[in-house]
Amino acid sequence: MSHEVVDTQVSPTGKLEVLSRAEVASLLDRSHGGLHELFRNCALAVLNCGNELDDGKELLERYESFGIRLISRERGIKLDIHGAPASAFVDGKMITGIREHLFSVLRDVVYLGDEIRNNPKFDQSTSEGVTDTVFHILRNAGILQPVNDTNVVVCWGGHSIAREEYDYTKLVGYQLGLRGLDICTGCGPGAMKGPMKGAAIGHAKQRIGGRYLGFSEPGIIAAESPNPIVNALVIFPDIEKRLEAFVRVGHGIVVFPGGAGTAEEILYLLGILLHPDNADLPFPVIFTGPRSAESYFRRIDEFVGETLGVEAQRLYKIVIDDPERVAREIKGSLETVRDFRKGRRDAYNFNWLLHVDSAFQRRFRPTHEAMRTLDLHKNQPNHALAANLRCAFSGIVAGNVKANGIREIERHGPFEIHGDSEIMGPMDALLASFVQQSRMKLPGKEYSPCYRVVGRTGEPSRQS
């Protein structure tokens, strides 16, 4: 099957508009060295915006001839692009939002990536070093603007959702926008795009220039191309730093229906909030969706209760089919967050007081061995169990949509997830409900499970 492509050259916007000769030479060296393939793949994902595709491996194969390189000029640099998806252009000219995203990729993957790797102050072996890295990436991208209010709402949810659920995310976003709240999402389609689209209308009615923050990472960006509404895109080195950025920048979180990726985010958040050091820290969390999604959230709630207990269930509210109530409750709770930050003299733009345990910062690489040996038992603190459950769902996401994870499954078969039956049973039921409700892939695409849930006895689940 052929796909229309375009060749072009584009100049940078923003931070990379003015570079010294030395910076240009350094950037050229990096882009044509070990980072070139990573830069190429992320750039292709950005240019693929709007196409119905959630398979990173398929994207790379579809545009196998795609190429991108830096050209040095006296005034700085240009990008020379060959074989780009035509959907990124209107009348032969690249869409402005996509052009901005393209240079955000260059900024974060090439320009900043090498700076972090070669700087001893960003010690990835310490918790403080990882947090400083997240801070530096956000500051370099212009996200950490001086602010005197707590108005950033993180919206999580799946890319593969029904139309009714997508429309609902827009209604919630609209109500948030009317109340002057900014939106931060994973930047892709579905529940990541809907709240921004709705908020944009609410902001326009209030004559507010809203911020639409999009956080991604190289492994997921090909499956969840950034939507053009995002006006501040940041690419983090890995999923762990991306997740930490959400909870450091966001003042509250709204969770819409999703699949394995949304479950990973929920477990990450609950695990952090369950840590004793965060016991008194206000962090509003609401799960919400239309009436048709009520059973989805009841299933999530049951899973949390059966694995992490009542303490974890108390950390969130479930609001069904009531966008105004969601916005009112979040707005009211953010005033509590502001008072808390002010009283503790913490920054409004970066949550330094939040304790993120190293278990949530260590990079998890989902190999078959790593998935098979996860500690999925109740003989550990709840926040530690949540960290391991988060890794299990992260591996499923990799096997579903990430190019490396898909290749791993093709070579060695499905991941095996072992654990105590009192955890494996609820996990199996939750994943089965995701498959039944078509939440693992885009609608209309056949799903072949990339995992087998196995109890301690070695008996496979009904999903295998």
N, C-alpha and C positions, 0 to 999 in steps of 0.2 A: 504494500500500500504506500503510495507517494503522499508527501505532505509538503504544502507550499512553503518555500523558504525565501529569505531576503538577505542580501549582502549590504553592509553599510559601514560607515565610520561615524563615531560619536565622540564628543568632547565631554569632559567631566563636569559635574556640578558640585557645589558645596566644598567640603574640606580639601578635595584634591584639585581644585581649580588652579591654585597657586603653589607650585612646587619648585624647589631649587634644582639646579643641574645635578647636584649630588643625590638628592632624593629621587629624581627621575632615574638616574643610573642604578641606584639601589633597588628601586621598584622593578625595573626591567630584569635585573638579576634574579630577583625572587620569583617573578611571574613566570620566568622560563626555566626555573629550577624545580625543586621538589613540590612547590605549591601550585604549579601550573594546572595539573589535572584537577585538583580540588577547586581552583578558581573557575576553570572551564565548566565543570559540572554544576556548580552553584549558579554561574551566569546563565547557563542553559535553562535551569529551573525557573529563574526569574523571568526569562523571555517566554517561557511556556505558559504564562499567566492566562487563565480563562479556558484552557483546554481540559476536557474531562479525562483526567489521567491521575491515578494515585499509586503508580508502580514506578519506583526510581529506576529499576533496571530496564523497564520497557521504554522509558523516556530516553535513556542513553542510547539504546539500540535504535529507536525511531529516528533520532537525529545524530547518527553516527558520524556524519561528515561535518558536523558543527565545529567551527574553530573560532578562537578569539585570541588576539595578541595585542600587546601594547606597542604603540609607535611613539618614539621620542620626537618632540618638537621644541623649538626655542621657547615657546610659551608654556611648555609642560608636556602633556601626553594626550594621546587619542586612543580609542579602542577600535581596532580593525576586526570586524565581525563577518563571518561567512556562514551561510546556512542556518540563519536564525529563524525560528517559527514566525510565520507571517502574521499571526494573531497579535504580535507585539507592536504592529505598525498600523497607522491610519493614513491612507493616501501616500504610502511610501515613507512616512515619518514616524519614528519611534514614539509611542505614547509617553508623555512626560513623566508620569509616575513610575513607569517601568524603567525609563532611563535613570531616574534617581535611584531606584533599587539596584540597578546594575552597578552603579558606582559605590553604593553601600557595600555590596559584595566585595568589590576591589579594596575598599577601605578596611573592612574587617578581616577578610581572608588573607590578603597579601600584605598590605601596609602594616596593619596592626598585629597580625598573627606572628610575623617574624620578630617584631619588637618584644612581644610577650615571651616567646620561646627563648630569646637570647638575653633576657633581663633577669638577673639573680633575685631581684626583689619580689618577683612573682613566683615564689616557691610553691609549686603544685603539691608538694608533700605535706604541707601544713594547711589547716583549715583557714587560718588568717590569710595565707597566700592566695588561696582559691577565691575567697571573698574579695580581696584586693584586686584580683584579676577581673572579676565580674564588674566591680566598681569602675576600673580603668576602661574597660570596653564600653560601658554605658556612658561614661563621661566623654570619651573620645567621639562617640556617636552623637553627642549633643542632647542626650536624654535627660541628664541630671541638671536641669535648669533650676535657678533659684526660685523657689516657690514658698508661699506662705499658707498653703492649704493642703488638705488631703483629699484629692479628687480623682485619683487614678483607680479605675475599676478593671481588674483583670477578668476577662471572659474566656472560659474554657468550654470545650465541647467538640464534637466530632466533625470531620469533613464529610462523612457519609451519613447524612440525616435526611429524613423525609421532608417534603416541601412544607408541610404544616409546622414542623419543628423549626425549619429555617425561617419561616414567616414570623414565628413567635420570637425568635432571637432578635429580629428587627424591631418588633414592638417593645421589647425590653430595652434595647439600645435607644430607641426613640425617647422613652421615659427617662432614661439616664441622661441623655443629651439635653432634654428640657431642664434638667436640674443642674446643668453645668458640669457634668462629670465626663472625664476623658476615658477613652477605651484602650485597653492593651490586650492583645490576643496573640495566638500563635501565628497569625498573619495569613493563613491559608483560606480556603473556601469554607462553605457550610457555616457552622456555628462560630467560626473565626471571622467571617466576613459580615454576617448578618447584623451583629450588634453595632459594628462600625457604620454600616449603611443606615441603620435606624438613627444612631446618634448624630450622624451628619445632618439629618433633617431637623432633629431637635436643636442642634447647635445653630443651624441656619435661622430657625425661628427666633432664637434668643440672641441672634447676631453675635455668636461666639465663634472664635476661630479655634475649633477643637483639635486635640492631639489624638492621633490614631497610631499607637505604638505596636509594632509587629516584631516579635522575637522568634527567630528560627535557628537552625543548626544544620551543618552540611548533610547529615544523614537523612533528615526528614524533608528538606526543602524541595527535593525533586518530586516528592509525592504530594506536597502541599505548597504549591507555588504561591508566593506572596500576592495578595490581591491589591490592585492599584489604589484603593482607598487609604492604605497605610501610608502615612506621611513621615514616618521615622522607622526605618527598618534596621534591625541589628542582627548580625549573624554571629552566634556564639560557637566556640570550638566544639562543644559537645552538649548532649541533652542535659547533663547535670548542671552546667553553668547556665544554660537557658532556663531551667526550672528555678534555680536560685535567683536569677534576675527577676522572674515573675514575682516572687514573694518579697524581694527587697524593694522593688519599685511600686508594686501594687499596694493599695490601702485597704482593699477588700476584694473578694473574689465571688463571681457568679458562675456557676457550673451548669451548662446546658447538656442535653443528651449527647452521648458519644459512644465510643467503643473502647478498645483496649488502651488507646492513648489517653483517653479521658480518665479511665480507671487508674492509669499510671500517675497522672497528675493529682488525682484525689488522694491516692495513697502517699504520695510525696508530701502533700500539704498536711494531711492528718498526722503523718509520722513526725513532722517538724513540730506541729502544735501540741502533740502528745508529750514532747520532751519536757521534763520538770522545769527546765530553765525558762520555758515559754508559758508557764502556767497562768501568769497574770497579765499576759500581753494581749490586748484586744485585737482581734483579726476577724472581721465579719465574713462569713461564708454562707452562701445561699445556693441550694440546688433548685433549679426551676425548669419547667417545660410546659407545653400545652396539656390538656386533659389526656390526650392520647399517649403521653410520655409518663403518666403516673406510675404505671406498672414497672417501667424502667427504673425509676428512682426508688421504688419500693424494693426492687431486687438489689440495687446498690446498697441501700440502707440495711437490708438483711445481711448482705455479705460483710459489711463493716461490723455489724453487731456480732456476727458469728465468729469473726476472726480477731477484731481489735476491741470489741466490747462496747458497753454503754458509754464509757468515758469518751470514746471516739465519736459516737453518735451525737453527743452533746455539743460537738464543735461546729455543727452546721444546722441550718433550717431547711426544710423542704417546702417550697411554695409552688403550688400547681395552678396554672392558668390565670395568673394575676400579675401582669407586667407592672402596673402602678404600685402594687404593694411591694414588689421586689425593689423598685427604684426608691420608694419612700424608706424602706427598712435599711437599704444600703446607705442612703444619704444620711439618715439619722445616726447610724453606727459609725460613719466616717467622722462625725463630730466628736464621738468618744475617742476615736483613734487620734484625732488632732489634739484633744486635751491631754491625752496620755503622752504623746510625743513632746508636746510643749512642756508638760510637767517634768519630763525626764531629760529635757534639752536634747532630744534626738532630732536628726534631720527629718524634714518632711519629704525629701525626694529620694531617700535611701534608708531603708530600715536597718540601721546598725544594731539596734537592740535585739533583733530576732536572732536566736541561736540556731544555727544550722549545723547539725552534727556531721562529723567527717564521713559517716556512713552514707550520707546523702550527697556527698561531694565527690567521692571516689568514682572514677569513670568505670562504668560497667560495660564490658564488651561481651555481647551475647553469643558466645560459642556454645556448642553442644555440652562441653564439659562444665562451663560456668552455669548454664541453665540446670544441668542435672544435679549440681552440688549446692544449690541455694539452701540456706537454713530456713526451711518453712515448717516451724514447729512453735508451740506456745510456751516452751520453756525458755523464755527470754522477755525482756521488757517490750511493751507494745510498740514503742517507737522503733525498736530494732526490728521487730517482725514486719512493721510497715515498710521499712527500708528494703527488706528482702522481697516482700510482695511487690514493691515497686519495680524491682529488678526483673521479676518474672514477667510482669506485663510489658516492661520495656523490651524484653526479648521477643515477645509476641508481636509487638509493633514492628520491630526490625524484620522479623520473618514475613510479616504481611506486606510492608511497603518499602523498606529500605533496600537499596541495591545489594549491599554486602550481605544483609540478612537473607535475602531471597536466594542469593548464590549459595550461601551456607546450607540452606534447606535443600536446594537442588542437588548438592554434592552428598549430603549425609542424611537426608530425610528429616522428619519433624523433630523439633526440640522435645526432650522429655523433661517434665517438671515433676520432681519427687517431693513428697512431704507427708506430714501426718494426715490421716484421713479426715480429722475434724477441720482441717484447712483445705485439703484437696477437694472435699465434697462441695463446699460452698463455691470454691473457685471454678470447679467444673460446671456447676449449675449456672454461674454468672456468665462464663464464656459461651455456654450453650445458648443462653438467651441472646447474647450479642449476635451469634451466627444466625439464629432463628429470625431476628429482627433486621438482618442485613446491615449490621453495624461494623462489619469488618472490612468491607470493600464498598466501592461506589455502587449505587443501585443498578441492577441489571448485570453485574459481574458475578460470575460463579466463584464461590470461595472454597478453597481447599485448605483445611486447617494446617497450620505450620507447627503444631504442638500436640503433645499427648500428655494428659494429666495422669500421673501415676501415684498411687498410695504407697505407703511403706511396705506393703505386702508384695508390691510388684505388679498388682493387678491394674491393667489399663482402664481408664475411664470410658464412658460411652462416647466421648468425643473422638477417640482414636480410630 
